[in-house]
Amino acid sequence: PIVIETAKEFNLSYHQFKSFGAALISHQKMLWSLGRA
């Protein structure tokens, strides 16, 4: 059971990390576009 819980937590944090990375990239692109405007 401990292994399963750890895997679930890891999955969640990995998903959050991917979402954060995608948000960061889109934010950077937005700033870059504004800078070029």
VMD Tcl script that builds the backbone (N, CA, C; Angstrom):
set m [mol new atoms 111]
animate dup $m
set s [atomselect $m all]
$s set {name element resname resid chain x y z} {
  {N N PRO 1 A 0.826 -1.218 0.000}
  {CA C PRO 1 A 0.000 0.000 0.000}
  {C C PRO 1 A 0.858 1.266 0.000}
  {N N ILE 2 A 1.958 1.231 0.728}
  {CA C ILE 2 A 2.824 2.410 0.795}
  {C C ILE 2 A 3.376 2.745 -0.591}
  {N N VAL 3 A 3.746 1.706 -1.314}
  {CA C VAL 3 A 4.302 1.932 -2.648}
  {C C VAL 3 A 3.262 2.571 -3.559}
  {N N ILE 4 A 2.030 2.095 -3.458}
  {CA C ILE 4 A 0.959 2.633 -4.299}
  {C C ILE 4 A 0.696 4.101 -3.960}
  {N N GLU 5 A 0.653 4.424 -2.672}
  {CA C GLU 5 A 0.427 5.814 -2.265}
  {C C GLU 5 A 1.548 6.705 -2.780}
  {N N THR 6 A 2.768 6.225 -2.660}
  {CA C THR 6 A 3.908 7.014 -3.128}
  {C C THR 6 A 3.816 7.238 -4.632}
  {N N ALA 7 A 3.423 6.203 -5.351}
  {CA C ALA 7 A 3.296 6.325 -6.797}
  {C C ALA 7 A 2.222 7.347 -7.149}
  {N N LYS 8 A 1.131 7.337 -6.399}
  {CA C LYS 8 A 0.056 8.301 -6.671}
  {C C LYS 8 A 0.549 9.717 -6.408}
  {N N GLU 9 A 1.267 9.901 -5.311}
  {CA C GLU 9 A 1.781 11.233 -4.990}
  {C C GLU 9 A 2.774 11.681 -6.055}
  {N N PHE 10 A 3.625 10.762 -6.490}
  {CA C PHE 10 A 4.613 11.101 -7.514}
  {C C PHE 10 A 3.911 11.480 -8.816}
  {N N ASN 11 A 2.873 10.718 -9.169}
  {CA C ASN 11 A 2.115 11.012 -10.379}
  {C C ASN 11 A 1.520 12.406 -10.307}
  {N N LEU 12 A 0.949 12.739 -9.153}
  {CA C LEU 12 A 0.312 14.037 -8.977}
  {C C LEU 12 A 1.337 15.156 -9.095}
  {N N SER 13 A 2.456 15.012 -8.398}
  {CA C SER 13 A 3.463 16.061 -8.430}
  {C C SER 13 A 4.048 16.194 -9.836}
  {N N TYR 14 A 4.199 15.063 -10.540}
  {CA C TYR 14 A 4.731 15.109 -11.902}
  {C C TYR 14 A 3.757 15.845 -12.814}
  {N N HIS 15 A 2.467 15.582 -12.631}
  {CA C HIS 15 A 1.448 16.243 -13.437}
  {C C HIS 15 A 1.446 17.740 -13.146}
  {N N GLN 16 A 1.538 18.097 -11.867}
  {CA C GLN 16 A 1.565 19.506 -11.487}
  {C C GLN 16 A 2.803 20.177 -12.067}
  {N N PHE 17 A 3.925 19.464 -12.050}
  {CA C PHE 17 A 5.166 20.016 -12.579}
  {C C PHE 17 A 5.037 20.275 -14.077}
  {N N LYS 18 A 4.420 19.327 -14.800}
  {CA C LYS 18 A 4.232 19.507 -16.241}
  {C C LYS 18 A 3.321 20.700 -16.500}
  {N N SER 19 A 2.243 20.819 -15.709}
  {CA C SER 19 A 1.310 21.924 -15.893}
  {C C SER 19 A 2.015 23.243 -15.615}
  {N N PHE 20 A 2.839 23.266 -14.559}
  {CA C PHE 20 A 3.572 24.477 -14.207}
  {C C PHE 20 A 4.542 24.846 -15.325}
  {N N GLY 21 A 5.217 23.842 -15.873}
  {CA C GLY 21 A 6.158 24.096 -16.953}
  {C C GLY 21 A 5.448 24.652 -18.182}
  {N N ALA 22 A 4.291 24.106 -18.511}
  {CA C ALA 22 A 3.538 24.577 -19.668}
  {C C ALA 22 A 3.068 26.011 -19.443}
  {N N ALA 23 A 2.621 26.308 -18.224}
  {CA C ALA 23 A 2.159 27.659 -17.906}
  {C C ALA 23 A 3.324 28.636 -17.989}
  {N N LEU 24 A 4.488 28.206 -17.507}
  {CA C LEU 24 A 5.669 29.066 -17.530}
  {C C LEU 24 A 6.073 29.370 -18.967}
  {N N ILE 25 A 6.025 28.341 -19.825}
  {CA C ILE 25 A 6.403 28.519 -21.226}
  {C C ILE 25 A 5.430 29.466 -21.926}
  {N N SER 26 A 4.131 29.280 -21.708}
  {CA C SER 26 A 3.153 30.147 -22.362}
  {C C SER 26 A 3.300 31.574 -21.849}
  {N N HIS 27 A 3.636 31.726 -20.568}
  {CA C HIS 27 A 3.827 33.058 -19.996}
  {C C HIS 27 A 5.043 33.722 -20.644}
  {N N GLN 28 A 6.117 32.960 -20.821}
  {CA C GLN 28 A 7.318 33.494 -21.455}
  {C C GLN 28 A 7.013 33.913 -22.891}
  {N N LYS 29 A 6.240 33.094 -23.609}
  {CA C LYS 29 A 5.898 33.422 -24.991}
  {C C LYS 29 A 5.077 34.704 -25.040}
  {N N MET 30 A 4.151 34.859 -24.069}
  {CA C MET 30 A 3.327 36.054 -24.027}
  {C C MET 30 A 4.206 37.281 -23.806}
  {N N LEU 31 A 5.130 37.186 -22.839}
  {CA C LEU 31 A 6.019 38.314 -22.561}
  {C C LEU 31 A 6.877 38.624 -23.783}
  {N N TRP 32 A 7.335 37.576 -24.465}
  {CA C TRP 32 A 8.173 37.761 -25.641}
  {C C TRP 32 A 7.381 38.463 -26.745}
  {N N SER 33 A 6.122 38.064 -26.906}
  {CA C SER 33 A 5.276 38.686 -27.923}
  {C C SER 33 A 5.036 40.153 -27.585}
  {N N LEU 34 A 4.795 40.440 -26.295}
  {CA C LEU 34 A 4.570 41.824 -25.885}
  {C C LEU 34 A 5.833 42.645 -26.111}
  {N N GLY 35 A 6.978 42.048 -25.867}
  {CA C GLY 35 A 8.242 42.752 -26.046}
  {C C GLY 35 A 8.492 43.088 -27.507}
  {N N ARG 36 A 8.012 42.255 -28.404}
  {CA C ARG 36 A 8.223 42.477 -29.833}
  {C C ARG 36 A 7.202 43.451 -30.402}
  {N N ALA 37 A 6.063 43.596 -29.736}
  {CA C ALA 37 A 4.977 44.416 -30.265}
  {C C ALA 37 A 5.430 45.873 -30.400}
}
mol reanalyze $m
mol bondsrecalc $m
mol representation Tube
mol addrep $m
